[in-house]
Amino acid sequence: MYKALIVDDNKVARLMLSEMLRKIDTIELADEFEDAPSAISRLKKNDIDILFLDVEMPGMTGLELLKVLPDKPLTILVTAQPGYAVEAFELNVVDYLVKPFAVARIILAVERAVELLEVKNSKINRVENDHIFIRDGKAIRKILLQHILWLEAKGDYVKIVTQQGNFVIHATLRNLEEKLSVNEFVRIHRGYIIPITKIDYIEDGVAYIQGTPLPVSENYRNELLRNLRLL
């Protein structure tokens, strides 16, 4: 169960939102505040997963609060003003709800947040000579290295493309490169790591794996060629 926090200066709005959240079994309402400054110390404990945040509040706005937090929980803005949407999404909020909203709309926003949290909690636990273990939601999944086709950077996440399907984990390519370097994986681009054994051919700065073109940048081209064992 994920912990939620409400910050809204409107008492009635807080009451209505808290009642809606109690109908959702994936989250627990941990606390609520009527202004942003009062919530800062609570948020700095870093144990809140989802923040429901009003925008226009006296003293400090919701957007100002997000800007001063070093580690932000996933944030869903709940506001009567639709005009802040662009600035809000620049701060990577999960959703933007304009009051009044229905329970169904809150449920949808929470589902989006929970999906992101489960991806964020996914990470590589262990690397062996022939396999890795990743946390896939609530499960720990074994992936054979021979089944990996490529690794692709997605911001703070990495997509692992395999013969059985794709998995997204919260990690960086640099971290995975260090763990997989002994297993004939090679960096070909700032956004891609590939297993050498899966390359079908390379042509015009592009490596092909099962028909999929992957870019080879100049910065990594020589390293790739050194690992190909060219005759």
N, C-alpha and C positions, 0 to 999 in steps of 0.2 A: 504494500500500500504506500502511495506517495503522499508526502506532506504538502499542504497548500496553505497560503497566507493571503489575506485580503487587506488591501490598503485603500480606503475610500472615506472621504470626509462626510458622506451622506449616510446617516444611521439607518434609514429605511432601506437604502440600496444594499448596505452591508447585510442587513437582516434577510432581505430577499435572496441575495446571492448565497449566503450561508445555508439557507433552507434548500436551495437548488443543489448545492454541492453535497449535502447529506444524502441525496438520492443517488449519488454515484459511488459505487463500492470500490473503485480503484484509488480513491484519494481520501485523505483525512484532513480536516480543517484544523491546523495546528494553532493558529492565532489570527487576530485581526487588529488593525490600527486605523485611527481616524485621520492621521496625517503622516506624511512621508518621513520627516525627521525622527518621529518616534519608532518607525519601523527599521531604521538603519541598523541599530545594534542587533536586533533580532535577525536581520538578513545576513549580517556579517558572520553569524555562527555557521553559515553554509549548510544548514540541514533542511532548508526549504527547497522543495522540488519545483513547485509551480506557484507563481505569484500572480494574483488577480489584482490589477492596479488601475486606479482611476487616474485620469490625466490632470484635470483642472482641480487643484486643491490649494488652499491658502498656505503661504510660507514657502513651500517647495512643490513643484508640479511632479506628476508621475514620471515624465520624461527626464526631468532634472535628477530625480532619484536614480533612474537607470544609469545615467551618465557618471554618477559618483560611486556606484558599486563596482568594486574590482572583479568580483565573481557574481554574475547575475544568475538567478534561477530562471527557468523557462517562464516567460512572462506572457500573460494574456491581458490585454488592455480592455477595461470595461468602462466606457465613457459615454456621456450624452453628446459629445462633440465629434462629428465625423471628420473634421478638418485636419486632424493630426496624423492621419494614416500614413502618409509618405514618410514623415520624420520617424514615426513609430517603427516602421518596417526597416528603416536604416539602422535602427538599434536592435534588429533581429528579434522582434517580438514574435511569438508563435501565432497569435490571432488578435483581431481587433473587433471588439463587439460594441455596437452602438445601443445604448439603453433606449427603450426597454427591449429586452430580448427574452425568448422563450427557453424553457428547460432544454429542449432539443438542441438549440444552438450552443448552449453551454456544454452539453454532452459531446457535441462534435468537436468543440475547441479542446476539451479535456482529452479526447481520444487522440487528437493530433499531438498534444503535449506528451501523453503517455508513450506513444509510438516513438517519439524522439528520445525520451528518457531510456527506453529499452535499447535503442541503438547506442546511446551514449554509454550505457552500462556494458555494452558488448566490447570485449577486448581479448587480446591474445593472452592466454594464461601460461602456456608452456610450449616450447619448441623442442622437438626431437629431430633425429636424423631424417626421418621419413614422414613426419606428421606434425601438425600443430593442434592445439586445443583453443577454441575461442568460446567466449561467453555469448551465446545467441539468445537474447531475451532472458528467460528463466532457465534455459538449458545450457549445458556445456557440450559443445559439439566438436568432434574430431574431424579434421580435414587432412587427407593425405596430400603431401606436397606434390606428388606425381599427378594429382588431379587439378592443381592450380594452373590456370591459363595465363592470368596476369593480375597484378595489383594496381589499382587506380586511385589516385588521390582525389578526395572530395572535401576540400576545406579541412576541417578538423577530424575528418573521417576517412577511412580507406575502404573501397569496395574490393572484395576478393571475388574474382570471377573464376568459377570452377566448372568442371564438366557436369557436376550435379546441380548447379545453381549458383546464385550470387548471395554474398553476405556482406553486410556493412558493419564495420566495427569502429569504435572510437579510438583512433591511433594516428600516427603519422608515418609517412613512407620512410622517413629517416630511421625511425625506431625499428620498423620491420626490416629495412635493408641490413641493419646491424645483426639482426637475429637470423636472417636467411642467407647471409653472404656465403656461408660454408656449403650451401646446398645448390650451388650453381644458378642462383638467381642474380640477375644483373639489372642495374638501373639504366634505362635507355632514354629517359626524359625526366624532367622534374616531377611529372605527374604519373610516371609508369615504372613498374618493376616487372620483369618477365623472367620465366624459367627458360634457359637457353635451349633445353631439349624440346620445347614446344614451338620453336621458330620453324616455320615452313620455308620462308625465304625472305631476303632483304633486298629492297630495290628502291632507288631514289629517295633515300632517307626515311624509308618506311619499313617496319618489320611486320610480317603477316603471320598471324596465328589463327589457324582454322578459318581462314578467309577474312579475318578482321584486321584492318590496317591500324597499326599503332606507330605514332611518330617517334623517330630517333633523332634527338637533338645533337648538334655539333659537340656540345659539352661532354656527352656520354658516348659518342660514336667510337672513339679510339678504344675505350675500355671494353665496349661490346666486341669490337673486332679482335682484341687480345684474347677474349674468352671463347671465341668461335672455333679455335683449333683449325684454322684454314690450312689447306694443303697447297 
